[in-house]
């Protein structure tokens, strides 16, 4: 399942470097635990729209947070990421699951899978790193390999979120990875162009983050 036609970028190398401490620094803090609760509630709501069983692709799976959730809910899972460091951690966490099909080093713009291979495609905290042009390519690839549900997160653009970002920078915190934040109408347009139907969106926590989850349906 390995795809050798990919281009690594600065984000990939950065994730390789921090893969061994990623979960600890991201999820063990008070903020991290709080966000895990918020995302967990969203995942529980979206599960009602999922097929009862099937194959799932976790795109840009990182250390396997969403892959673990899919596995626990009985889905056969393929995880993919450009970072070998993150894939190594994901494998350590999920290798014993009978539902894990495999983990693959791959490029989201050139997925090495046959058409309509997956009932579910998920992608969390990834598309906010991509330019609009690259997002459109990825959405089209998802529409090609997927056949039912597409669940992903994105960074929502709004006056409040732009103000919040400026305040964070002035206070010495990272501005986050929202360089390509988009309005909801723009996200819907990109999905429609890829023959994917928007169903609904879920704000993770509008006060603290620009992150939203988008539930969509891949057209036949």
N, CA, C and O of each residue as an XYZ file, in Angstrom:
880
protein
N       0.810     -1.201      0.000
C       0.000      0.000      0.000
C       0.848      1.259      0.000
O       0.316      2.368     -0.022
N       2.127      1.100      0.024
C       3.006      2.258      0.098
C       3.050      2.984     -1.233
O       3.176      2.357     -2.284
N       2.947      4.305     -1.192
C       2.989      5.130     -2.388
C       4.282      5.937     -2.380
O       4.497      6.739     -1.471
N       5.145      5.741     -3.373
C       6.430      6.419     -3.394
C       6.382      7.782     -4.065
O       7.366      8.520     -4.031
N       5.247      8.130     -4.677
C       5.136      9.408     -5.370
C       4.531     10.442     -4.431
O       3.323     10.679     -4.438
N       5.376     11.039     -3.640
C       4.886     12.042     -2.710
C       5.965     13.095     -2.515
O       7.142     12.881     -2.807
N       5.524     14.229     -2.016
C       6.454     15.317     -1.735
C       6.329     15.695     -0.273
O       5.257     16.095      0.180
N       7.418     15.571      0.465
C       7.391     15.970      1.861
C       7.570     17.485      1.962
O       8.275     18.091      1.155
N       6.931     18.084      2.955
C       7.083     19.519      3.159
C       7.515     19.776      4.596
O       7.769     18.841      5.356
N       7.596     21.053      4.959
C       8.098     21.397      6.289
C       7.215     20.831      7.396
O       7.710     20.505      8.475
N       5.917     20.710      7.140
C       5.025     20.151      8.157
C       5.356     18.684      8.419
O       5.331     18.230      9.563
N       5.668     17.941      7.344
C       5.983     16.523      7.492
C       7.213     16.325      8.366
O       7.198     15.514      9.292
N       8.265     17.056      8.076
C       9.492     16.922      8.865
C       9.278     17.368     10.311
O       9.848     16.791     11.236
N       8.459     18.391     10.496
C       8.170     18.853     11.851
C       7.448     17.767     12.642
O       7.754     17.548     13.814
N       6.497     17.090     12.013
C       5.766     16.030     12.698
C       6.652     14.820     12.957
O       6.514     14.166     13.990
N       7.550     14.517     12.043
C       8.519     13.432     12.292
C       9.317     13.714     13.563
O       9.549     12.821     14.378
N       9.731     14.969     13.716
C      10.599     15.355     14.831
C       9.896     15.272     16.180
O      10.529     14.992     17.198
N       8.595     15.513     16.189
C       7.871     15.552     17.468
C       6.977     14.335     17.685
O       6.218     14.292     18.653
N       7.058     13.354     16.802
C       6.122     12.229     16.868
C       6.140     11.513     18.216
O       5.091     11.078     18.692
N       7.319     11.381     18.844
C       7.419     10.650     20.114
C       6.789     11.385     21.288
O       6.449     10.769     22.298
N       6.635     12.689     21.160
C       6.048     13.462     22.262
C       4.715     14.107     21.875
O       4.117     14.834     22.668
N       4.262     13.837     20.663
C       3.068     14.520     20.139
C       1.848     14.296     21.036
O       1.200     15.257     21.450
N       1.538     13.054     21.331
C       0.350     12.767     22.137
C       0.441     13.403     23.521
O      -0.540     13.945     24.030
N       1.616     13.333     24.120
C       1.780     13.878     25.472
C       1.584     15.386     25.483
O       0.900     15.918     26.356
N       2.184     16.079     24.513
C       2.095     17.541     24.506
C       0.750     18.030     23.993
O       0.303     19.113     24.370
N       0.104     17.252     23.143
C      -1.146     17.694     22.538
C      -2.381     17.298     23.342
O      -3.327     18.081     23.433
N      -2.394     16.111     23.921
C      -3.621     15.577     24.507
C      -3.616     15.424     26.029
O      -4.677     15.251     26.629
N      -2.443     15.483     26.664
C      -2.410     15.258     28.110
C      -2.585     16.541     28.917
O      -2.767     16.481     30.133
N      -2.533     17.692     28.265
C      -2.734     18.960     28.966
C      -4.222     19.163     29.247
O      -5.067     18.455     28.699
N      -4.531     20.124     30.094
C      -5.933     20.429     30.392
C      -6.675     20.816     29.125
O      -7.796     20.365     28.888
N      -6.039     21.660     28.305
C      -6.660     22.075     27.045
C      -6.864     20.880     26.121
O      -7.906     20.747     25.479
N      -5.857     20.017     26.063
C      -5.951     18.847     25.211
C      -7.061     17.904     25.636
O      -7.799     17.382     24.800
N      -7.180     17.685     26.955
C      -8.245     16.798     27.455
C      -9.620     17.401     27.198
O     -10.576     16.691     26.888
N      -9.704     18.720     27.332
C     -10.971     19.406     27.090
C     -11.395     19.264     25.632
O     -12.558     18.987     25.336
N     -10.436     19.459     24.723
C     -10.745     19.346     23.303
C     -11.073     17.910     22.926
O     -11.886     17.681     22.030
N     -10.464     16.949     23.585
C     -10.786     15.544     23.335
C     -12.236     15.259     23.678
O     -12.907     14.498     22.981
N     -12.720     15.869     24.754
C     -14.126     15.712     25.138
C     -15.033     16.312     24.080
O     -16.023     15.699     23.680
N     -14.690     17.530     23.619
C     -15.501     18.199     22.600
C     -15.564     17.365     21.320
O     -16.637     17.158     20.754
N     -14.393     16.887     20.869
C     -14.352     16.107     19.634
C     -15.063     14.769     19.815
O     -15.706     14.272     18.891
N     -14.943     14.190     21.009
C     -15.621     12.930     21.289
C     -17.128     13.058     21.153
O     -17.787     12.150     20.645
N     -17.674     14.168     21.601
C     -19.120     14.408     21.477
C     -19.528     14.516     20.016
O     -20.576     14.008     19.615
N     -18.688     15.184     19.220
C     -18.977     15.316     17.795
C     -18.936     13.952     17.113
O     -19.817     13.622     16.319
N     -17.918     13.171     17.423
C     -17.795     11.844     16.824
C     -18.996     10.974     17.177
O     -19.483     10.213     16.341
N     -19.464     11.083     18.390
C     -20.635     10.296     18.814
C     -21.869     10.696     18.018
O     -22.679      9.845     17.653
N     -22.012     11.992     17.750
C     -23.161     12.466     16.962
C     -23.074     12.010     15.506
O     -24.073     11.599     14.915
N     -21.871     12.087     14.934
C     -21.734     11.734     13.521
C     -21.846     10.232     13.293
O     -22.197      9.796     12.197
N     -21.551      9.442     14.312
C     -21.606      7.986     14.176
C     -22.989      7.517     13.727
O     -23.117      6.489     13.063
N     -24.013      8.271     14.090
C     -25.385      7.912     13.709
C     -25.575      7.917     12.197
O     -26.462      7.238     11.678
N     -24.745      8.681     11.490
C     -24.859      8.781     10.034
C     -23.966      7.779      9.307
O     -24.063      7.642      8.088
N     -23.108      7.083     10.028
C     -22.184      6.141      9.417
C     -22.887      4.829      9.065
O     -23.863      4.458      9.718
N     -22.398      4.118      8.033
C     -22.878      2.750      7.819
C     -22.525      1.906      9.036
O     -21.581      2.229      9.758
N     -23.253      0.853      9.268
C     -23.065      0.060     10.490
C     -21.721     -0.656     10.516
O     -21.198     -0.961     11.588
N     -21.160     -0.924      9.339
C     -19.851     -1.566      9.257
C     -19.230     -1.197      7.911
O     -19.890     -0.612      7.052
N     -17.952     -1.548      7.738
C     -17.321     -1.277      6.453
C     -15.875     -0.865      6.581
O     -15.283     -0.940      7.657
N     -15.308     -0.424      5.462
C     -13.915     -0.015      5.372
C     -13.793      1.485      5.558
O     -14.580      2.257      5.010
N     -12.803      1.888      6.332
C     -12.577      3.313      6.588
C     -11.135      3.691      6.257
O     -10.204      2.934      6.531
N     -10.968      4.861      5.670
C      -9.659      5.440      5.422
C      -9.496      6.655      6.316
O     -10.277      7.603      6.234
N      -8.472      6.628      7.178
C      -8.166      7.777      8.028
C      -7.004      8.514      7.385
O      -5.850      8.099      7.494
N      -7.324      9.615      6.713
C      -6.360     10.349      5.908
C      -5.612     11.363      6.760
O      -6.221     12.138      7.497
N      -4.277     11.354      6.654
C      -3.421     12.144      7.538
C      -3.713     11.734      8.980
O      -4.080     12.561      9.815
N      -3.543     10.446      9.252
C      -3.982      9.845     10.512
C      -3.129     10.245     11.708
O      -3.560     10.072     12.848
N      -1.924     10.776     11.478
C      -1.081     11.158     12.603
C      -0.775      9.974     13.500
O      -0.408      8.902     13.018
N      -0.922     10.160     14.792
C      -0.649      9.080     15.743
C      -1.843      8.153     15.942
O      -1.831      7.294     16.823
N      -2.872      8.333     15.117
C      -3.964      7.360     15.100
C      -5.134      7.633     16.012
O      -5.852      6.700     16.371
N      -5.356      8.868     16.402
C      -6.463      9.180     17.303
C      -7.807      8.765     16.707
O      -8.588      8.071     17.360
N      -8.078      9.182     15.482
C      -9.355      8.855     14.844
C      -9.367      7.401     14.390
O     -10.412      6.752     14.406
N      -8.212      6.891     13.988
C      -8.127      5.472     13.621
C      -8.538      4.591     14.793
O      -9.280      3.625     14.616
N      -8.061      4.919     15.985
C      -8.434      4.155     17.186
C      -9.938      4.177     17.401
O     -10.541      3.156     17.731
N     -10.540      5.345     17.214
C     -11.995      5.480     17.407
C     -12.748      4.626     16.391
O     -13.722      3.959     16.738
N     -12.298      4.648     15.142
C     -12.935      3.839     14.102
C     -12.798      2.356     14.410
O     -13.753      1.595     14.254
N     -11.617      1.945     14.845
C     -11.385      0.543     15.184
C     -12.279      0.091     16.336
O     -12.842     -1.003     16.299
N     -12.407      0.928     17.348
C     -13.231      0.586     18.510
C     -14.698      0.459     18.139
O     -15.460     -0.229     18.818
N     -15.095      1.126     17.058
C     -16.484      1.050     16.610
C     -16.693     -0.006     15.528
O     -17.738     -0.048     14.879
N     -15.675     -0.865     15.340
C     -15.840     -2.035     14.494
C     -15.583     -1.855     13.015
O     -15.946     -2.721     12.219
N     -14.962     -0.743     12.625
C     -14.666     -0.530     11.211
C     -13.269     -1.053     10.872
O     -12.339     -0.920     11.668
N     -13.133     -1.640      9.697
C     -11.819     -2.032      9.196
C     -11.122     -0.763      8.725
O     -11.701      0.022      7.974
N      -9.881     -0.560      9.163
C      -9.245      0.745      8.981
C      -7.912      0.670      8.240
O      -7.067     -0.184      8.512
N      -7.757      1.592      7.299
C      -6.466      1.889      6.688
C      -6.110      3.310      7.100
O      -6.898      4.233      6.894
N      -4.933      3.489      7.677
C      -4.475      4.818      8.052
C      -3.364      5.266      7.127
O      -2.512      4.464      6.745
N      -3.362      6.541      6.761
C      -2.338      7.041      5.860
C      -1.784      8.379      6.312
O      -2.528      9.230      6.802
N      -0.480      8.571      6.151
C       0.158      9.823      6.540
C       1.495      9.941      5.810
O       2.084      8.934      5.420
N       1.972     11.176      5.627
C       3.300     11.377      5.044
C       4.413     11.214      6.064
O       5.567     10.996      5.695
N       4.075     11.318      7.356
C       5.081     11.256      8.408
C       5.272      9.822      8.904
O       4.375      9.250      9.523
N       6.426      9.254      8.634
C       6.717      7.907      9.109
C       6.797      7.858     10.628
O       6.455      6.846     11.241
N       7.251      8.959     11.237
C       7.313      9.014     12.691
C       5.945      8.885     13.323
O       5.774      8.150     14.296
N       4.962      9.599     12.776
C       3.599      9.532     13.298
C       2.983      8.152     13.031
O       2.275      7.610     13.880
N       3.258      7.592     11.850
C       2.725      6.268     11.533
C       3.263      5.204     12.483
O       2.545      4.270     12.841
N       4.520      5.341     12.890
C       5.116      4.385     13.826
C       4.358      4.388     15.150
O       4.079      3.328     15.711
N       4.027      5.577     15.649
C       3.272      5.677     16.909
C       1.870      5.106     16.725
O       1.370      4.393     17.594
N       1.239      5.414     15.604
C      -0.110      4.906     15.336
C      -0.113      3.378     15.311
O      -1.045      2.745     15.808
N       0.922      2.796     14.739
C       1.001      1.339     14.666
C       1.174      0.726     16.055
O       0.564     -0.298     16.365
N       1.989      1.342     16.871
C       2.205      0.842     18.225
C       0.898      0.803     19.009
O       0.704     -0.076     19.849
N       0.013      1.740     18.743
C      -1.241      1.845     19.481
C      -2.322      0.902     18.961
O      -3.198      0.486     19.718
N      -2.265      0.563     17.671
C      -3.386     -0.170     17.067
C      -3.025     -1.513     16.457
O      -3.897     -2.186     15.907
N      -1.777     -1.918     16.537
C      -1.319     -3.132     15.851
C      -2.088     -4.382     16.273
O      -2.257     -5.297     15.468
N      -2.553     -4.436     17.510
C      -3.227     -5.638     18.010
C      -4.694     -5.719     17.618
O      -5.337     -6.744     17.847
N      -5.232     -4.661     17.034
C      -6.639     -4.682     16.648
C      -6.849     -5.583     15.436
O      -6.119     -5.490     14.450
N      -7.831     -6.436     15.517
C      -8.122     -7.338     14.395
C      -8.721     -6.601     13.208
O      -8.801     -7.151     12.109
N      -9.144     -5.353     13.422
C      -9.763     -4.574     12.348
C      -8.767     -3.699     11.589
O      -9.123     -3.107     10.571
N      -7.528     -3.609     12.067
C      -6.551     -2.768     11.392
C      -6.055     -3.456     10.123
O      -5.434     -4.517     10.191
N      -6.330     -2.848      8.959
C      -5.882     -3.391      7.683
C      -4.423     -3.033      7.438
O      -3.643     -3.868      6.979
N      -4.057     -1.797      7.743
C      -2.673     -1.392      7.561
C      -2.503      0.106      7.678
O      -3.474      0.863      7.685
N      -1.243      0.522      7.769
C      -0.884      1.933      7.813
C       0.072      2.199      6.660
O       1.010      1.436      6.432
N      -0.170      3.278      5.940
C       0.569      3.509      4.711
C       1.120      4.921      4.624
O       0.440      5.888      4.969
N       2.362      5.033      4.159
C       2.956      6.331      3.856
C       2.410      6.757      2.496
O       2.716      6.138      1.477
N       1.603      7.812      2.484
C       0.955      8.181      1.231
C       0.738      9.681      1.101
O       0.833     10.433      2.071
N       0.446     10.086     -0.118
C       0.162     11.467     -0.461
C      -1.331     11.597     -0.702
O      -1.888     10.873     -1.527
N      -1.981     12.499     -0.003
C      -3.429     12.653     -0.113
C      -3.871     13.110     -1.488
O      -5.035     12.941     -1.850
N      -2.957     13.690     -2.267
C      -3.300     14.151     -3.614
C      -3.227     13.035     -4.656
O      -3.707     13.194     -5.778
N      -2.631     11.915     -4.283
C      -2.478     10.786     -5.207
C      -2.690      9.494     -4.410
O      -1.732      8.773     -4.134
N      -3.899      9.211     -4.053
C      -4.185      8.056     -3.203
C      -4.035      6.755     -3.988
O      -4.596      6.623     -5.076
N      -3.285      5.794     -3.449
C      -2.990      4.545     -4.162
C      -4.063      3.474     -3.970
O      -3.754      2.315     -3.693
N      -5.316      3.873     -4.120
C      -6.416      2.938     -3.895
C      -7.367      2.943     -5.087
O      -7.459      3.927     -5.821
N      -8.066      1.840     -5.266
C      -9.045      1.727     -6.346
C     -10.264      2.595     -6.059
O     -10.527      2.957     -4.913
N     -10.989      2.917     -7.093
C     -12.208      3.705     -6.948
C     -13.186      3.012     -6.003
O     -13.340      1.790     -6.023
N     -13.841      3.824     -5.174
C     -14.892      3.356     -4.264
C     -14.421      2.232     -3.346
O     -15.123      1.239     -3.155
N     -13.236      2.398     -2.784
C     -12.670      1.374     -1.893
C     -13.153      1.496     -0.454
O     -13.124      0.516      0.289
N     -13.605      2.707     -0.042
C     -13.885      2.946      1.367
C     -15.315      3.466      1.597
O     -15.814      4.333      0.881
N     -15.938      2.898      2.619
C     -17.270      3.371      3.012
C     -17.186      4.704      3.744
O     -18.111      5.515      3.682
N     -16.074      4.926      4.438
C     -15.884      6.135      5.251
C     -14.490      6.686      5.004
O     -13.521      5.930      4.933
N     -14.390      8.001      4.874
C     -13.090      8.668      4.842
C     -13.097      9.751      5.913
O     -14.010     10.576      5.951
N     -12.103      9.760      6.774
C     -11.982     10.790      7.797
C     -10.653     11.520      7.622
O      -9.683     10.959      7.112
N     -10.625     12.775      8.052
C      -9.388     13.550      8.007
C      -9.492     14.696      9.001
O     -10.266     15.633      8.805
N      -8.703     14.614     10.077
C      -8.778     15.606     11.149
C      -7.480     16.417     11.229
O      -6.383     15.867     11.141
N      -7.628     17.725     11.398
C      -6.514     18.655     11.590
C      -5.470     18.541     10.473
O      -4.267     18.509     10.734
N      -5.943     18.480      9.246
C      -5.057     18.339      8.092
C      -5.347     19.360      7.000
O      -4.438     20.046      6.532
N      -6.610     19.464      6.590
C      -6.950     20.316      5.457
C      -6.715     21.794      5.733
O      -6.578     22.586      4.801
N      -6.667     22.173      7.015
C      -6.376     23.573      7.343
C      -4.931     23.952      7.016
O      -4.577     25.131      7.047
N      -4.092     22.953      6.702
C      -2.709     23.207      6.295
C      -2.565     23.369      4.779
O      -1.503     23.751      4.289
N      -3.641     23.076      4.043
C      -3.578     23.002      2.594
C      -4.166     24.244      1.915
O      -5.138     24.828      2.396
N      -3.565     24.629      0.804
C      -4.083     25.747      0.014
C      -5.407     25.341     -0.627
O      -5.690     24.147     -0.736
N      -6.226     26.305     -1.054
C      -7.493     25.969     -1.716
C      -7.307     25.044     -2.916
O      -8.106     24.131     -3.125
N      -6.263     25.274     -3.703
C      -6.022     24.437     -4.872
C      -5.736     22.991     -4.470
O      -6.237     22.055     -5.093
N      -4.929     22.817     -3.425
C      -4.605     21.468     -2.959
C      -5.819     20.807     -2.323
O      -6.040     19.608     -2.501
N      -6.609     21.579     -1.583
C      -7.828     21.018     -0.976
C      -8.745     20.431     -2.039
O      -9.310     19.353     -1.853
N      -8.893     21.136     -3.146
C      -9.783     20.656     -4.208
C      -9.295     19.324     -4.772
O     -10.098     18.440     -5.071
N      -7.991     19.183     -4.913
C      -7.439     17.911     -5.393
C      -7.726     16.795     -4.394
O      -8.117     15.692     -4.777
N      -7.530     17.090     -3.113
C      -7.760     16.084     -2.074
C      -9.230     15.693     -2.012
O      -9.549     14.508     -1.911
N     -10.128     16.669     -2.072
C     -11.561     16.359     -2.066
C     -11.927     15.455     -3.247
O     -12.724     14.528     -3.103
N     -11.344     15.730     -4.404
C     -11.634     14.909     -5.587
C     -11.134     13.482     -5.408
O     -11.795     12.533     -5.827
N      -9.971     13.331     -4.788
C      -9.445     12.000     -4.513
C     -10.324     11.264     -3.502
O     -10.570     10.065     -3.633
N     -10.788     11.994     -2.500
C     -11.701     11.389     -1.522
C     -12.979     10.920     -2.211
O     -13.477      9.829     -1.932
N     -13.506     11.746     -3.110
C     -14.720     11.372     -3.834
C     -14.491     10.144     -4.716
O     -15.404      9.351     -4.942
N     -13.268     10.000     -5.206
C     -12.949      8.845     -6.059
C     -12.858      7.554     -5.255
O     -13.438      6.541     -5.646
N     -12.129      7.578     -4.121
C     -11.901      6.339     -3.366
C     -13.008      6.060     -2.357
O     -13.136      4.931     -1.884
N     -13.808      7.066     -2.020
C     -14.877      6.891     -1.045
C     -16.216      6.620     -1.704
O     -16.397      6.871     -2.896
N     -17.161      6.101     -0.913
C     -18.473      5.817     -1.487
C     -19.642      6.145     -0.566
O     -20.791      5.861     -0.906
N     -19.368      6.741      0.599
C     -20.485      7.044      1.484
C     -20.224      8.301      2.316
O     -20.681      9.384      1.948
N     -19.500      8.177      3.426
C     -19.341      9.270      4.385
C     -17.935      9.884      4.328
O     -16.930      9.184      4.210
N     -17.908     11.216      4.417
C     -16.652     11.973      4.478
C     -16.753     12.894      5.689
O     -17.593     13.792      5.725
N     -15.895     12.667      6.674
C     -15.894     13.470      7.892
C     -14.514     14.104      8.056
O     -13.514     13.393      8.160
N     -14.455     15.434      8.078
C     -13.165     16.104      8.210
C     -13.310     17.371      9.038
O     -14.412     17.890      9.211
N     -12.192     17.860      9.545
C     -12.208     19.116     10.278
C     -11.508     20.196      9.470
O     -10.669     19.928      8.609
N     -11.889     21.428      9.786
C     -11.308     22.553      9.074
C     -11.257     23.764      9.985
O     -11.825     23.765     11.077
N     -10.564     24.800      9.517
C     -10.476     26.051     10.269
C     -11.449     27.057      9.662
O     -11.334     27.427      8.494
N     -12.395     27.486     10.464
C     -13.436     28.399      9.986
C     -12.981     29.844     10.099
O     -12.507     30.276     11.150
N     -13.129     30.586      9.014
C     -12.761     32.003      8.984
C     -13.935     32.849      9.458
O     -15.068     32.668      9.011
N     -13.652     33.773     10.368
C     -14.669     34.706     10.853
C     -13.954     35.882     11.493
O     -12.792     35.746     11.876
N     -14.609     37.042     11.624
C     -13.973     38.189     12.283
C     -13.479     37.856     13.689
O     -12.393     38.272     14.093
N     -14.299     37.093     14.433
C     -13.888     36.735     15.792
C     -12.640     35.875     15.783
O     -11.727     36.122     16.571
N     -12.566     34.855     14.902
C     -11.414     33.962     14.878
C     -10.149     34.692     14.427
O      -9.055     34.381     14.898
N     -10.290     35.653     13.524
C      -9.117     36.436     13.116
C      -8.622     37.296     14.286
O      -7.418     37.435     14.501
N      -9.571     37.869     15.035
C      -9.201     38.660     16.212
C      -8.541     37.780     17.256
O      -7.539     38.172     17.854
N      -9.094     36.589     17.485
C      -8.532     35.663     18.466
C      -7.114     35.268     18.087
O      -6.247     35.141     18.952
N      -6.875     35.074     16.782
C      -5.540     34.722     16.317
C      -4.534     35.833     16.560
O      -3.395     35.572     16.950
N      -4.950     37.066     16.332
C      -4.047     38.202     16.557
C      -3.705     38.350     18.034
O      -2.568     38.664     18.386
N      -4.689     38.124     18.892
C      -4.464     38.215     20.337
C      -3.472     37.148     20.779
O      -2.583     37.429     21.582
N      -3.610     35.916     20.262
C      -2.697     34.833     20.617
C      -1.259     35.184     20.246
O      -0.337     34.947     21.026
N      -1.072     35.745     19.060
C       0.264     36.113     18.612
C       0.856     37.201     19.506
O       2.030     37.134     19.872
N       0.051     38.198     19.857
C       0.535     39.284     20.712
C       0.903     38.787     22.106
O       1.792     39.337     22.757
N       0.212     37.743     22.557
C       0.500     37.181     23.873
C       1.663     36.194     23.835
O       2.049     35.638     24.863
N       2.213     35.984     22.652
C       3.381     35.115     22.536
C       3.075     33.671     22.231
O       3.964     32.820     22.258
N       1.799     33.385     21.937
C       1.427     32.015     21.598
C       1.453     31.838     20.090
O       1.430     32.808     19.333
N       1.501     30.583     19.669
C       1.459     30.284     18.245
C       0.131     30.741     17.666
O      -0.916     30.656     18.307
N       0.207     31.227     16.437
C      -1.021     31.631     15.750
C      -1.811     30.458     15.233
O      -2.892     30.630     14.670
N      -1.272     29.242     15.422
C      -1.982     28.052     14.977
C      -1.695     27.742     13.517
O      -0.768     28.298     12.927
N      -2.476     26.869     12.948
C      -2.269     26.422     11.570
C      -3.449     26.821     10.703
O      -3.925     26.029      9.890
N      -3.923     28.055     10.879
C      -5.135     28.498     10.201
C      -4.838     29.453      9.049
O      -5.652     30.323      8.740
N      -3.673     29.296      8.410
C      -3.322     30.177      7.305
C      -4.314     30.093      6.157
O      -4.477     31.050      5.400
N      -4.979     28.946      6.027
C      -5.920     28.743      4.933
C      -7.351     28.582      5.448
O      -8.140     27.831      4.874
N      -7.676     29.276      6.513
C      -9.046     29.237      7.029
C     -10.011     29.693      5.945
O      -9.657     30.517      5.103
N     -11.227     29.161      5.963
C     -12.197     29.467      4.910
C     -13.576     29.687      5.508
O     -13.886     29.196      6.593
N     -14.401     30.436      4.777
C     -15.797     30.583      5.150
C     -16.535     29.283      4.830
O     -16.110     28.527      3.957
N     -17.621     29.027      5.523
C     -18.377     27.791      5.318
C     -18.881     27.684      3.881
O     -18.881     26.594      3.309
N     -19.310     28.804      3.290
C     -19.787     28.777      1.902
C     -18.688     28.328      0.943
O     -18.960     27.629     -0.033
N     -17.448     28.728      1.219
C     -16.324     28.310      0.380
C     -16.090     26.814      0.499
O     -15.844     26.140     -0.501
N     -16.167     26.288      1.723
C     -15.996     24.852      1.940
C     -17.084     24.067      1.200
O     -16.803     23.052      0.562
N     -18.323     24.547      1.293
C     -19.435     23.885      0.599
C     -19.218     23.884     -0.909
O     -19.498     22.890     -1.580
N     -18.721     24.993     -1.440
C     -18.467     25.091     -2.878
C     -17.396     24.101     -3.318
O     -17.538     23.440     -4.347
N     -16.324     24.001     -2.536
C     -15.255     23.059     -2.866
C     -15.774     21.619     -2.859
O     -15.426     20.827     -3.734
N     -16.599     21.287     -1.879
C     -17.168     19.940     -1.804
C     -18.078     19.677     -3.000
O     -18.013     18.609     -3.609
N     -18.918     20.639     -3.332
C     -19.846     20.475     -4.442
C     -19.103     20.244     -5.755
O     -19.522     19.425     -6.573
N     -17.999     20.968     -5.955
C     -17.207     20.798     -7.175
C     -16.593     19.404     -7.262
O     -16.299     18.917     -8.354
N     -16.399     18.762     -6.105
C     -15.840     17.401     -6.067
C     -16.936     16.342     -6.026
O     -16.654     15.159     -5.840
N     -18.193     16.769     -6.201
C     -19.351     15.866     -6.169
C     -19.527     15.228     -4.788
O     -19.777     14.030     -4.651
N     -19.388     16.074     -3.788
C     -19.608     15.672     -2.402
C     -20.671     16.597     -1.805
O     -20.584     17.817     -1.944
N     -21.662     16.021     -1.149
C     -22.761     16.799     -0.569
C     -22.481     17.147      0.893
O     -22.247     16.262      1.717
N     -22.506     18.419      1.200
C     -22.425     18.865      2.600
C     -23.686     18.423      3.328
O     -24.792     18.579      2.811
N     -23.524     17.873      4.527
C     -24.674     17.488      5.347
C     -24.867     18.486      6.483
O     -25.917     19.120      6.588
N     -23.858     18.622      7.326
C     -23.926     19.594      8.412
C     -22.539     19.827      8.994
O     -21.592     19.102      8.689
N     -22.436     20.845      9.833
C     -21.154     21.130     10.475
C     -21.337     21.174     11.982
O     -22.435     21.408     12.487
N     -20.239     20.943     12.688
C     -20.223     20.953     14.151
C     -19.060     21.827     14.610
O     -17.914     21.548     14.257
N     -19.317     22.848     15.367
C     -18.243     23.670     15.921
C     -17.657     22.953     17.131
O     -18.394     22.558     18.034
N     -16.352     22.783     17.157
C     -15.697     22.092     18.268
C     -15.858     22.901     19.547
O     -16.346     22.385     20.552
N     -15.457     24.147     19.516
C     -15.682     25.091     20.626
C     -15.372     26.481     20.076
O     -14.218     26.910     20.073
N     -16.390     27.172     19.617
C     -16.198     28.421     18.886
C     -15.420     29.460     19.690
O     -14.693     30.269     19.113
N     -15.564     29.445     21.009
C     -14.883     30.428     21.849
C     -13.372     30.221     21.865
O     -12.616     31.189     21.949
N     -12.923     28.958     21.785
C     -11.509     28.628     21.975
C     -10.767     28.216     20.719
O      -9.536     28.225     20.705
N     -11.484     27.856     19.662
C     -10.809     27.360     18.461
C     -11.637     27.645     17.214
O     -12.861     27.768     17.271
N     -10.942     27.746     16.090
C     -11.621     27.925     14.808
C     -12.001     26.582     14.191
O     -12.617     26.540     13.126
N     -11.642     25.498     14.848
C     -11.864     24.168     14.283
C     -13.344     23.818     14.227
O     -14.073     23.978     15.206
N     -13.777     23.335     13.058
C     -15.123     22.801     12.907
C     -15.023     21.431     12.226
O     -14.065     21.146     11.507
N     -16.017     20.608     12.468
C     -16.094     19.303     11.796
C     -17.185     19.367     10.735
O     -18.270     19.896     10.980
N     -16.894     18.830      9.561
C     -17.828     18.815      8.464
C     -18.221     17.370      8.163
O     -17.363     16.524      7.912
N     -19.507     17.102      8.190
C     -20.035     15.784      7.816
C     -20.602     15.914      6.407
O     -21.452     16.766      6.147
N     -20.127     15.066      5.505
C     -20.547     15.142      4.114
C     -20.817     13.762      3.548
O     -20.406     12.748      4.113
N     -21.516     13.738      2.419
C     -21.878     12.490      1.772
C     -21.282     12.452      0.366
O     -21.458     13.389     -0.412
N     -20.593     11.393      0.051
C     -19.966     11.227     -1.265
C     -21.009     10.692     -2.247
O     -21.654      9.675     -1.993
N     -21.161     11.384     -3.357
C     -22.154     10.988     -4.347
C     -21.711      9.735     -5.082
O     -20.520      9.496     -5.279
N     -22.701      8.936     -5.485
C     -22.413      7.714     -6.244
C     -21.911      8.074     -7.642
O     -21.613      7.185     -8.440
